[in-house]
C-alpha cells in the first residue's frame, strides 16, 4: 500500500491547543496552524484538516503523537482544568472535616 501526503493550505490556529495524555494527566500544547492535507492512497484522494505543533525548530502533525487525545479551544481546556482543581479542593476539604 503506497501513501502520499501533500499540504494544500495552512491556516493560523490562534486559541487552539492539542491535548495529550501525559502519564494520566491531560496536558495542552499550542497549535501553530491547521493544515489542509491531501492524502493519496492506492489512487484514492482524501482531504483532511490536521493540527500542527512546534517543537523547538520543527513543526509537525500533532495527531501523529502516540499520546495525542484531541484538539480543543484553549478557553475550554482552561475551564475544564479550573473545574477539576475546584473539585479536588472540595474533596480535600471534605477529607479534612
C-alpha distances in whole Angstrom, upper triangle without the diagonal:
4,7,10,13,17,20,22,25,27,30,32,32,36,37,33,32,29,30,29,30,33,34,35,36,35,34,34,33,33,30,31,29,26,24,22,19,16,13,11,7,6,10,11,14,15,18,19,22,22,25,25,28,30,30,33,31,28,26,23,21,24,21,19,22,22,25,25,27,27,29,32,35,37,41,39,38,41,43,41,42,46,46,44,47,50,49,49,52,54,52,54,57,57,57,60,62
4,7,10,14,17,19,22,24,27,30,30,34,35,32,31,28,30,29,30,32,34,35,36,34,34,33,31,32,29,29,27,24,21,20,16,14,10,8,6,6,9,11,12,14,16,18,21,20,23,23,26,27,28,30,29,25,24,21,20,22,20,18,21,22,25,25,27,27,28,31,34,36,39,38,37,40,42,41,41,45,46,44,47,50,49,49,52,54,53,54,58,58,58,60,63
4,7,10,14,16,19,21,24,26,26,30,32,28,27,25,27,26,28,30,32,33,34,32,31,30,28,28,25,25,23,21,17,16,12,10,7,6,4,7,9,9,10,11,13,14,17,16,19,20,22,24,25,28,26,22,21,18,16,19,17,15,19,20,23,22,24,24,24,28,31,33,36,35,34,37,39,38,38,42,42,41,44,47,46,46,49,51,50,52,55,55,55,58,60
4,7,10,13,16,18,21,24,24,28,30,27,26,24,26,26,28,30,33,34,34,32,31,29,27,27,23,23,21,18,15,14,10,8,6,5,7,9,10,10,9,11,12,13,15,15,18,18,21,22,23,26,24,20,19,16,15,18,17,15,19,21,24,22,24,24,24,27,30,31,35,34,33,36,39,37,38,42,42,42,44,47,46,47,50,51,51,52,55,56,56,58,61
4,7,9,12,14,17,20,21,24,26,23,23,21,23,24,26,28,31,32,32,29,28,26,24,23,20,19,17,15,11,10,7,6,4,7,9,12,12,12,10,10,9,10,12,12,14,14,17,19,21,23,21,18,15,13,12,15,14,13,17,19,22,20,22,21,21,24,26,28,31,31,30,33,35,34,35,38,39,39,41,44,44,44,47,49,48,50,53,53,54,56,58
4,6,9,11,15,18,19,23,25,23,23,21,24,25,28,30,33,34,33,30,29,26,24,23,19,18,15,13,10,9,6,5,6,9,12,15,14,13,11,11,9,11,12,12,14,14,17,19,21,23,21,17,15,13,13,16,16,15,19,22,24,22,23,22,21,24,26,28,31,31,30,33,35,35,36,39,40,40,42,44,45,45,48,49,50,51,54,55,55,57,59
4,6,7,11,14,16,19,22,20,20,19,22,23,27,29,32,32,32,29,27,24,21,20,16,15,12,10,6,6,4,6,9,12,15,18,17,16,13,12,10,10,10,10,12,11,15,16,19,21,19,16,13,12,11,14,15,15,18,21,23,20,22,20,19,22,23,25,28,28,28,30,33,32,33,36,37,37,39,42,42,43,45,47,48,49,51,53,53,55,57
4,7,10,14,16,19,22,20,21,21,24,26,29,31,35,35,34,31,29,26,24,22,18,16,13,11,7,5,6,7,10,13,16,19,17,16,13,12,9,10,10,11,14,14,17,19,22,24,22,19,16,15,14,17,17,18,22,25,26,23,24,22,20,23,23,26,28,29,29,31,33,34,35,37,39,39,41,43,44,45,47,49,49,51,53,54,55,57,59
4,7,10,13,16,19,18,19,19,23,25,28,30,34,34,33,29,27,24,22,19,15,13,10,8,6,5,7,10,13,16,19,23,21,19,16,14,11,11,9,11,12,12,16,17,20,22,20,18,15,15,14,16,17,19,21,25,26,22,24,21,19,21,21,23,26,26,26,29,31,31,32,35,36,37,39,41,42,43,45,47,47,49,51,52,53,55,57
4,7,9,13,16,14,16,16,20,22,26,28,31,32,30,26,24,21,18,15,12,10,6,6,4,6,9,12,15,18,21,25,24,22,18,16,13,12,9,10,10,9,12,14,17,19,18,15,12,12,12,14,16,17,20,23,24,20,22,19,16,18,18,20,22,23,23,26,28,28,29,32,33,34,35,38,39,40,42,44,44,46,48,49,50,52,54
4,6,9,13,12,14,15,19,22,25,27,31,31,29,25,23,20,17,14,11,9,5,5,6,8,11,15,18,21,24,28,27,24,21,18,15,13,10,10,10,10,13,14,18,20,19,17,14,14,14,15,16,19,21,24,24,20,21,18,15,16,15,17,19,21,21,23,25,26,27,29,31,32,33,35,37,38,39,41,42,44,46,47,48,50,52
4,6,9,10,12,14,18,20,24,26,29,29,27,23,21,17,15,11,9,6,4,6,9,11,15,18,21,24,27,31,30,28,24,22,18,16,12,12,10,10,11,13,17,18,18,16,13,14,14,15,17,19,20,24,23,20,21,18,14,14,13,14,17,18,19,20,23,24,24,26,28,29,31,33,34,35,37,39,40,41,43,45,46,47,49
4,6,6,8,11,14,17,21,22,26,26,24,20,18,14,12,8,6,6,5,6,10,12,15,19,21,25,27,31,31,28,25,22,18,15,12,11,8,9,10,12,16,18,18,17,13,14,13,13,15,18,18,22,21,17,17,14,11,11,10,11,13,15,15,17,19,20,21,23,25,26,27,29,30,31,33,35,36,37,39,41,42,43,46
4,6,9,12,15,18,22,23,27,26,24,20,17,14,12,8,7,7,8,10,13,16,19,23,25,29,31,35,34,32,29,26,22,19,15,14,12,12,12,13,17,18,19,18,15,17,16,15,17,20,21,24,22,19,19,16,12,11,9,9,11,14,14,15,17,19,19,21,23,24,25,27,29,30,31,33,35,36,38,39,41,42,44
4,7,11,13,16,20,21,25,24,21,17,15,11,11,8,8,9,10,12,16,18,21,24,27,30,32,36,36,33,30,27,23,20,16,15,12,13,13,15,18,19,21,20,17,18,17,15,17,21,20,23,21,18,17,14,11,9,6,5,7,10,10,11,14,15,16,17,19,21,22,24,25,26,28,30,31,32,34,36,37,38,40
4,7,10,13,17,18,22,21,19,15,13,9,9,6,6,8,9,10,13,16,18,22,24,27,29,33,33,30,27,24,21,17,14,12,9,10,10,13,16,18,20,18,15,15,14,12,14,17,17,19,17,14,14,11,7,6,4,5,8,9,9,11,14,14,15,17,19,20,21,23,25,26,27,29,30,32,34,35,36,38,40
4,6,10,13,15,18,18,15,12,9,6,5,4,5,9,10,11,14,17,19,22,24,27,29,32,33,30,28,24,21,18,14,12,9,10,9,11,14,16,18,17,14,14,12,10,11,15,14,16,14,11,11,9,6,6,6,6,9,10,8,10,13,13,13,16,18,18,19,22,23,24,26,28,29,30,32,33,34,36,38
4,7,10,12,16,16,14,10,8,6,5,6,6,10,11,11,14,16,17,21,22,25,26,30,31,28,26,23,20,16,13,11,7,9,8,11,13,16,18,16,13,12,10,7,8,11,10,12,10,7,8,6,5,7,9,9,13,12,10,13,15,14,14,18,19,19,20,23,24,24,26,28,29,30,32,34,34,36,38
4,7,9,13,12,10,6,6,4,7,9,10,14,15,15,17,20,20,24,24,27,28,31,33,30,28,25,22,19,16,14,11,12,11,14,15,18,20,18,16,15,13,9,10,12,11,12,9,6,6,5,6,7,10,10,13,11,8,11,14,12,12,16,17,16,17,20,21,21,23,25,25,27,29,30,31,33,35
4,6,9,9,8,6,5,6,8,11,12,16,17,17,19,22,22,25,24,28,28,31,33,30,29,26,24,20,18,15,13,13,12,14,14,18,20,18,16,15,13,9,9,11,8,9,5,5,5,7,9,11,14,13,16,15,12,14,16,14,14,17,18,17,18,21,21,21,24,26,25,26,29,30,30,32,35
4,6,6,6,5,6,9,11,15,16,19,21,21,23,25,25,27,27,30,30,33,35,33,31,28,27,23,21,18,16,17,15,18,17,20,23,21,20,18,16,12,12,13,10,9,5,7,7,10,12,14,17,16,18,17,13,16,18,15,14,18,18,16,17,21,20,19,22,24,23,24,28,28,28,30,33
4,6,5,6,6,10,12,15,17,20,22,23,25,27,27,30,29,32,32,35,37,35,34,31,29,26,24,21,18,18,16,18,16,19,22,21,20,18,18,14,15,15,12,11,7,9,10,13,15,16,19,17,20,19,15,16,19,16,14,18,19,16,17,21,20,19,22,24,23,23,27,28,27,29,32
4,6,8,10,13,15,19,21,24,26,26,28,31,30,33,32,35,34,37,39,37,36,33,32,29,27,24,22,22,20,21,19,22,25,24,23,22,21,17,18,18,14,12,9,12,13,16,18,19,22,21,23,21,18,19,21,18,16,19,20,17,18,21,20,18,21,24,22,22,26,27,25,28,31
4,7,9,13,16,19,21,25,26,26,28,31,30,33,32,35,34,38,40,37,36,33,32,29,27,24,22,23,21,23,22,24,27,26,25,23,22,18,18,19,15,13,10,12,12,15,17,18,20,20,21,19,16,17,19,15,14,17,17,14,15,19,17,16,19,21,19,20,24,24,23,26,28
4,6,10,13,17,19,22,24,25,27,29,30,33,32,35,35,38,40,38,36,33,32,28,26,23,21,21,19,21,20,23,26,25,24,22,21,17,18,19,16,15,11,12,11,14,16,16,18,16,18,16,13,14,15,12,10,14,14,11,12,16,15,14,17,19,18,19,22,23,22,25,27
4,7,10,13,15,19,21,21,24,26,27,30,30,33,33,36,38,35,34,30,28,25,23,20,17,18,16,18,18,21,24,23,21,20,18,15,15,17,14,14,10,10,9,10,12,12,14,13,15,13,9,11,13,10,9,13,13,11,13,16,16,15,18,20,20,21,24,25,25,27,29
4,7,10,13,16,18,19,22,25,25,29,29,32,33,36,37,35,33,30,28,24,22,19,16,16,13,15,15,18,21,19,18,17,16,13,14,16,13,14,10,10,10,11,11,11,13,11,14,13,9,11,13,12,10,13,15,13,14,18,18,17,20,22,22,23,26,27,27,29,32
4,7,9,13,15,16,19,22,23,26,27,30,31,35,36,34,31,28,25,22,19,16,13,13,11,13,13,16,19,18,16,15,14,11,13,15,13,14,11,10,10,10,9,9,10,8,11,11,8,9,13,12,10,14,16,15,16,19,20,20,22,24,25,25,28,30,30,31,34
4,6,9,12,14,16,20,21,24,25,29,30,34,34,32,30,27,24,21,18,15,11,10,7,9,10,13,15,14,12,12,12,9,12,14,12,15,12,10,12,11,10,10,11,9,13,14,11,12,15,15,14,17,19,19,19,22,24,23,25,28,28,29,31,33,33,35,37
4,6,9,11,14,18,20,23,25,28,30,34,34,32,29,26,23,20,16,14,10,9,7,8,10,13,15,14,12,12,12,10,13,15,14,17,15,13,14,12,10,10,10,8,12,13,11,12,16,16,16,18,21,21,21,24,26,26,27,30,31,31,33,35,36,37,40
4,6,8,11,14,16,20,21,25,27,30,31,28,25,22,19,16,13,10,6,6,5,7,11,13,14,13,10,10,9,8,11,13,13,17,15,12,13,11,9,10,10,10,13,14,13,15,18,18,18,21,23,23,24,27,28,28,30,33,33,34,36,38,39,40,43
4,7,10,14,15,19,21,25,27,31,31,29,26,23,20,17,13,11,8,6,5,7,10,12,13,11,8,10,10,10,13,15,16,19,18,16,17,15,12,13,13,12,16,17,16,18,21,22,21,24,26,26,27,30,31,32,33,36,37,37,40,42,42,43,46
4,6,10,12,16,18,22,24,28,28,26,22,20,16,14,10,9,6,5,7,9,13,15,15,13,9,10,10,10,13,15,16,20,19,16,17,15,12,13,13,14,17,18,18,20,22,23,23,26,28,28,29,32,33,34,36,38,39,40,42,43,44,46,48
4,7,9,13,15,19,21,25,25,22,19,16,13,10,6,5,5,6,9,12,15,18,17,15,11,11,9,10,11,14,16,19,19,15,16,13,11,12,13,15,18,18,18,21,23,23,24,27,28,28,30,32,33,34,36,38,39,40,42,44,45,46,49
4,6,10,12,16,18,22,21,19,16,13,10,8,5,5,6,7,11,13,16,19,18,15,11,10,9,11,12,13,16,19,20,17,18,15,13,16,17,18,22,22,22,24,26,26,27,30,31,32,33,36,37,37,40,42,42,43,46,47,48,50,52
4,7,10,13,16,20,19,16,13,10,7,6,5,7,9,11,14,17,20,22,21,18,15,13,11,14,13,15,18,21,22,19,20,17,15,18,19,21,24,24,24,27,29,28,30,32,34,34,36,38,39,40,42,44,44,46,48,49,50,52,54
4,6,10,13,16,15,14,10,8,5,5,6,7,10,11,15,17,20,23,21,18,15,13,10,13,13,14,17,20,21,18,20,18,16,19,21,23,26,26,26,29,31,30,31,34,35,35,37,40,40,41,43,45,45,47,49,50,51,53,55
4,7,10,13,12,10,7,6,4,7,9,10,14,15,19,21,23,26,24,21,18,16,14,16,15,16,19,22,24,21,22,20,20,23,24,27,30,29,29,32,34,33,34,38,38,38,41,43,43,44,47,48,48,50,52,53,54,56,58
4,6,10,9,8,6,5,6,8,11,12,15,16,20,22,24,26,25,21,19,16,14,17,15,15,18,20,23,20,22,21,20,24,26,28,31,31,30,33,35,34,35,39,39,39,41,44,43,44,47,48,48,50,53,53,54,56,58
4,7,6,5,4,6,9,11,15,15,19,20,23,25,27,29,28,24,22,19,17,20,18,18,21,23,26,23,25,24,24,27,30,32,35,34,34,37,39,38,39,42,43,42,45,47,47,47,50,52,51,53,56,56,57,59,61
4,5,5,7,8,11,13,17,17,20,21,25,27,28,31,29,26,24,20,18,21,19,17,21,22,25,23,25,24,25,28,31,33,36,35,34,38,40,38,39,43,43,42,45,47,47,47,50,52,51,53,56,56,56,59,61
4,6,9,11,14,17,20,21,24,25,28,30,32,34,33,29,27,24,22,25,22,21,24,25,28,27,28,28,29,32,35,37,40,39,38,42,43,42,43,46,46,46,48,51,50,50,54,55,54,56,59,59,59,62,64
4,6,10,13,16,20,21,24,25,29,31,32,35,33,30,28,25,23,26,23,23,26,27,30,28,29,29,29,32,35,37,40,39,39,42,44,42,44,47,47,47,49,52,51,52,55,56,56,58,61,61,61,64,66
4,7,10,13,17,18,22,24,27,30,31,34,33,29,27,24,21,24,21,21,25,26,28,26,27,26,26,29,32,35,37,36,36,39,41,39,41,44,44,44,47,49,48,49,52,53,53,55,58,58,58,61,63
4,7,10,14,16,19,21,25,27,29,32,30,27,24,21,19,22,20,20,23,25,27,25,25,24,24,27,29,32,34,33,33,37,38,37,39,42,42,42,45,47,47,47,50,52,51,53,56,56,57,60,62
4,7,10,12,16,18,22,25,27,30,29,25,22,19,17,19,17,17,21,22,24,22,22,20,20,23,25,28,31,30,30,33,34,33,35,38,38,38,41,43,43,44,47,48,48,50,52,53,53,56,58
4,7,10,13,16,19,22,25,28,26,23,20,17,15,17,15,16,20,22,23,20,21,19,18,21,22,25,28,27,27,30,32,31,33,36,36,36,39,41,41,42,45,46,46,48,50,51,52,54,56
4,6,10,13,16,20,22,25,24,21,18,15,12,14,12,14,17,19,20,17,17,15,14,17,19,22,24,23,23,27,28,27,29,32,32,32,35,37,37,38,41,42,42,44,47,47,48,51,52
4,7,10,13,17,20,23,22,19,15,13,10,12,11,13,16,18,19,15,16,13,11,14,15,18,21,20,20,24,25,25,26,29,30,30,32,35,35,36,38,40,40,42,44,45,46,48,50
4,7,10,14,16,19,19,16,12,10,7,8,7,10,12,15,16,12,13,11,9,13,15,17,20,19,19,22,24,23,24,27,28,28,30,33,33,34,36,38,38,40,42,43,44,46,48
4,7,10,13,16,17,14,10,8,6,6,7,10,11,14,14,11,12,10,8,10,12,14,17,17,16,19,21,21,21,25,26,26,27,30,31,31,34,36,36,37,40,41,41,43,46
4,7,10,13,13,10,6,5,4,5,8,10,11,14,15,12,14,12,10,13,14,15,19,19,18,20,23,23,23,26,27,27,28,31,32,32,35,37,37,38,41,42,42,44,47
4,7,10,11,8,6,6,6,6,9,11,11,14,14,12,14,13,11,13,14,14,18,19,17,18,22,21,21,24,26,25,26,30,31,30,32,35,35,36,39,40,40,42,45
4,6,7,6,4,6,9,9,13,13,13,16,16,14,17,16,15,17,17,16,20,21,19,20,24,24,23,26,28,27,28,31,32,32,34,37,37,37,40,42,42,43,46
4,6,5,6,8,10,10,14,13,12,15,15,14,18,18,17,19,20,18,22,23,20,22,25,25,23,26,29,28,28,31,33,32,34,37,37,37,39,41,41,42,45
4,6,8,11,14,14,17,17,16,19,19,18,21,21,20,22,22,21,24,26,23,24,27,27,26,28,31,30,30,33,35,34,35,39,39,38,41,43,43,44,47
4,7,10,14,15,18,17,17,20,21,20,23,23,22,24,24,23,26,28,26,26,30,30,29,31,34,33,33,37,38,37,39,42,42,42,45,47,47,48,51
4,6,10,11,15,14,14,17,18,17,20,20,19,22,22,22,26,27,24,26,29,29,28,31,33,32,33,36,37,37,39,41,42,42,45,46,46,47,50
4,7,9,12,12,13,16,17,15,18,18,16,19,19,19,23,24,22,24,27,27,26,29,31,31,32,35,36,35,37,40,40,41,44,45,45,47,50
4,6,9,8,9,13,14,13,16,15,15,17,19,19,23,23,22,24,27,26,26,29,31,30,31,34,35,35,37,40,39,40,43,44,44,46,49
4,6,6,8,11,13,10,13,12,12,15,17,18,22,22,20,22,25,24,24,28,29,28,30,33,33,33,36,38,38,39,42,43,43,45,48
4,5,6,9,10,7,10,9,9,12,15,15,19,19,16,19,22,21,21,24,26,25,26,29,30,29,32,34,34,35,38,39,39,41,44
4,6,8,9,6,8,8,9,12,15,17,20,19,17,20,23,21,21,25,26,25,27,30,30,30,33,35,34,35,38,39,39,42,44
4,6,9,7,10,11,13,16,19,20,24,23,20,23,26,24,24,28,29,27,29,32,32,32,35,37,36,37,40,41,41,43,46
4,5,5,9,11,13,16,19,19,23,22,19,22,24,22,22,26,27,25,27,30,30,29,32,34,33,34,37,38,38,40,43
4,6,9,12,14,17,21,21,24,23,20,23,25,23,22,26,27,24,26,30,29,28,31,33,32,33,36,37,36,39,42
4,6,10,12,15,18,18,21,20,17,19,22,19,18,22,23,21,22,26,25,24,28,30,28,29,33,33,33,35,38
4,6,9,12,15,16,19,17,15,18,20,18,17,21,22,20,22,25,25,25,28,30,29,30,33,34,34,36,39
4,7,10,13,14,17,15,12,16,17,15,15,19,19,18,20,23,22,23,26,27,27,28,31,32,32,34,37
4,6,10,12,14,12,11,14,16,14,15,19,19,18,21,23,23,24,26,28,28,30,32,33,33,36,38
4,7,9,12,11,10,13,15,14,15,18,19,19,21,23,24,25,27,29,29,31,33,34,35,37,39
4,6,8,7,7,10,11,11,13,15,16,17,19,21,21,23,25,26,27,29,31,32,33,35,37
4,6,5,6,9,10,11,13,15,16,17,19,20,22,23,25,26,28,29,31,32,34,35,37
4,5,5,6,9,10,11,12,14,15,17,18,20,21,23,25,26,27,29,31,32,33,35
4,6,5,6,9,10,11,12,14,15,17,19,20,21,23,25,26,27,29,31,32,33
4,5,5,6,9,10,11,12,14,15,17,19,20,21,23,25,26,27,29,31,32
4,5,5,6,9,10,11,12,14,16,17,19,20,21,23,25,26,27,29,31
4,5,5,6,9,10,11,12,14,15,17,18,20,21,23,25,26,27,29
4,5,5,6,9,10,11,12,14,15,17,19,20,21,23,25,26,27
4,5,5,6,9,10,11,12,14,15,17,19,20,21,23,25,26
4,5,5,6,9,10,11,12,14,15,17,19,20,21,23,25
4,5,5,6,9,10,11,12,14,15,17,19,20,21,23
4,5,5,6,9,10,11,12,14,15,17,19,20,21
4,5,5,6,9,10,11,12,14,15,17,19,20
4,5,5,6,9,10,11,12,14,15,17,19
4,5,5,6,9,10,11,12,14,15,17
4,5,5,6,9,10,11,12,14,16
4,5,5,6,9,10,11,12,15
4,5,5,6,9,10,11,13
4,5,5,6,9,10,11
4,5,5,6,9,10
4,5,5,6,9
4,5,5,6
4,5,5
4,6
4
